[in-house]
Amino acid sequence: MNHKVLSHKESFNIILSKLRGGKPFTFTRFGDGDHIIMYKESLGKIVGGGNKFFVTPELQREIIECYNVEDENFIVSTMLNDLFPHQMMHTESKIYHSKLPQELVERKNMLAMSCLFETLLEDVEGFIEFSKEMRKTTTMFVCNYNHENISKVYGDVRVFINVPIRNSYSSIDVWYEEILRRADEADKIILSAGFSSRVVAKRLWKEGVGKVVLDVGSLSDAFIFHTEIRKKIQGRKFMMRVEKRMRANVNILLNK
C-alpha cells in the first residue's frame, strides 16, 4: 500500500468542512485490527484488544468491501503509512503489507484514522468547533454504552442502539435492522461499535441512507473515561498514557 496519509490537521479540516457543508457523507476508519482481519490466516481466530471479534468469512468480506468503496463522499481513513506522531503509532508495526489481500483499492491520499482524537488532544479549541457543528443536529448513537456527555459532544442523542461490548458482528443482523428501522428518528448516525462500525457504514452507504455517518471509534470513550461507566472500557492503553491531558481537554470541551 503506497498511499500518502494526510496530516491530522488536514484530515480533521476535511471532516469539519464536510460537516459545515450540510450534505450527507460517511467517514470510516481502518486501524491495525481491521487490516489483520483481512489476512487469510485470521479466519477462525479472535482479533482485537478491547473489541474482541471472531473472524468469519462474512466479517472479512464486509471489512474489505468497506475499504474498497470509492466515492468522494465515502471517506476511508487509515493508520497505515501515517508518519505523523500519534498515540497509536506503534501499532502500525503489527500490520504486514504482504498479508493484505491483492484486491484492496490503492489510493493516492488518505485521511488519518486518528485525526479526531489527536485534535482533541492537541487542539481542543479546534475540536470545540467540530462539536459545535455536531450539536446542530440530532444523533443516533451506536455503542455498548450511553451517557449524557455523548449528547453534549455529538448533539442530542435521540436514538441509542445498544450493541454487545465484544464480537458485535455475531448479532449484527439483529441490531442493524433496528438502525434501519429508526434511521429517520435522528439527523446523523455516530458509530462506536468496534469493527462492526466499518460494516454498518458500508451497509448504510449501499442502502442509500442519505445521512452523515461518522465512525468515531474509541473517541467516544474519551468523554466517559472519567465517569462511572469507565469499567466498561478495555484495551485503551493509549488513552491511559495521555489521561491527564485528555481529561483536562474533555473538561474544557464539556464546559463550553
N, C-alpha and C positions, 0 to 999 in steps of 0.2 A: 504494500500500500504506500504510494508515493505522494499522497495529498499533503498540502500545507494546512496547518491549523492556525486560524486567526488568533490574535491576542484575545485575552479575556475581555478587555475593554471594547475592542471592535465587535466581538461576539455579542456582548451584553447590549451594545448600542443598536445592533441589528434587531434584536428581540424587542427592545424598547420602542424602536421606530415602527416596527410592525404592530405592536400593541396600540400605539398612538394613531396608526393608520386606520384602525377600526374594522379591518377586513379579516375574515377567518384565515387562520394559518395554524400549522402544527409544528411544535418543537419537540424533538425527541433526542435521547442521549444514549451513547454507547460507551460503556466502561470496560474494564478488563473482563468481568464476568460474562458480559454479552458476547464478547469475542471468543471466550473459552467455550461457551455453549455451542458456538458454531463448529468446533472441532468434531470430526467424525468420531474420535475416541471418547468424546464426552457423553455419547449416547449411553443411557442406563446408569449414569453417575449423578452425584449431587454436586451442584456448583453454587458458590456464593458464600459470603460470610454471614451477615445478619439475615439476609434473604436467601435461605437455602432452597434451591429448586432442583427437582428431579428432572433430568433432561430426557425428554421423549422426542421421537422423530417429528411430532407435530410442533412442539415448542421450538425446536431447532429450525424447522422450516419457516415458522412465522417470524422468528427473530431475523432471519436472513431476508425474508420478504420485506420487513420494515426497513432494514438498512438499504435495500435496493430501490425504494421509492424515489423517483426522480421528478421533482417539481419544485419551483421556486417558493411555493407556499408550504412545502413539507420539508422542514429543516432537520437534517440528520447531523447531530454533533458528536464529537468523539474525544477520547483522551489519547488515542493512538497518534503519535508524532507531535503531541503538544509539547513544545520545547520551552514554554514559559513556566516559571516557577509556580507550582500549585500544590495543594495539600495532598493530593493523591498521586503525585508524580511517580513515586516509587513503584506503584502497582503496574505501570506500563510494561515493566520488565517481565511480567507474567505472561504477556501476550507474544506468541510465536507466529510471525508472519507466515512461515512456511506451512503452518497447520490451518490457516484460514482458507475457506472454500474459494475456488477459482472464479465462481460466478459473482463475487462481490463487485459492486459498481465502483469504478475508480473515479474520484472527483478531484478537481484541481485544488479547491479550497474547501475547508470545513470549519464550522464553528467549534469552539472549545466547550466540551461537555460540562465542565465545572464553572463556567463563566458566572452563573448566578450566585453560587456560594462564594466564589472568590471576590465578587463585587461586594457582597455583604460584609466580608472581612476587611477589604482594602478601601472601599469607597462607600461608606454607609449612606452618605447624602445622595449618591447616585442610585443606590438601591431604594431609597425612600421615593425617588421619582418613579421607579418601577412599581412600587407598592401603591402609589397614588393612582396610577393607571389601572392597576388590578382592582382597586376598590370602587372604580366607577361602574363595575358590572358585577352581577351575581355569579355565584360559583357552585359547581358540582365538585365535591372533593372525594377522590377515590383513594382510600388508605385503610390501614388497620386501626387508626385512632382518629379522634376529632377533638378539638379544643377551641376555646374562644379566641386564642391567639391566631388561629388559622384564618378566621374571618377578618381579624384586624389587619392581617398582611395581604391576603389574597382577595378580599372582598367577601361580602355576606355569603356564607355557606347555606344555600337553600336546600341542597341535596347532599347527603353524606352516604356514600356507598362503602360499606364496611367489608373489607376483604381479609382473608386469612393472613396472619403475620408471616407465615412461611409457605412456600410452594403454592402460591395462589393460583397458578396456572391450572392446577389439578381440578379446580372448580370454576374456571373462568367462564364456561358457557352458562353457568347459573347467574353469576353477578354481572356479567357483561350484558345479559338480557335486561337486567334492571337499569343499567346505564342507558341503553337504547330506549327503554320504556319511559324513562324520566328525563331524557335529554332536554326536552322543551321547558323544563321547570327552572333552568338556570341558563345564564348567558354564555358561560365558558366552562371547560372541564379541566380540572387540575389532577394530574396523576402522580401518586406516590405509592406505587404498588409493586416495587421491585421490577424484575424482568418482565412481568406481565404488562407493565406500562407501555413497553415497546409494542407489544401485541395489540393492546387496546388502541393505541394511537394509529397503528396501521389499519386495523379493522374499521375504525370510525372514518378514516380517510376513504377507504374503499366503499364504505356505505354511503359516502357523500354527505355526512353530517356536517353542516356548514357552521362550525363554531371554532373559536380559538381553543386549541387543545395544547396544554403545556405539561410535558413530562418533566417534573421538577425533582423527582427522586428524593434523596435524603435531605435536600434543602429544607423540607418541612420539619425535619427533626430539630433543626436549629431553633425553631420557635417554641418548641415544647421541651427542650433539653434541660430546662431548669424548673420543670413543673412536676406534679405528682405522677404523671404518666411516663416519665423517663424510663422507668423499669421495662417498658415495652420495647425499648430500643436496644439492639445488639449490633455488634460489628461496626461501631462508629469510632474506631481508634483515632482516625484523622481529626474528628471533632474534639476529642479529648485533648489532643495536642495543642489546640488553639482555644480551649474552653473559655479562658478568661476574656480574651479579645472578642470571641463570638458572643458571650453573654453581655458584654458592655455594648456592643453594637446592636444586638437584639433589643436591649432596654431602650436605647436611643430610638430605634425604629418604632417600638410599641408605644413609646411616649409621644411620638409625633402624631 
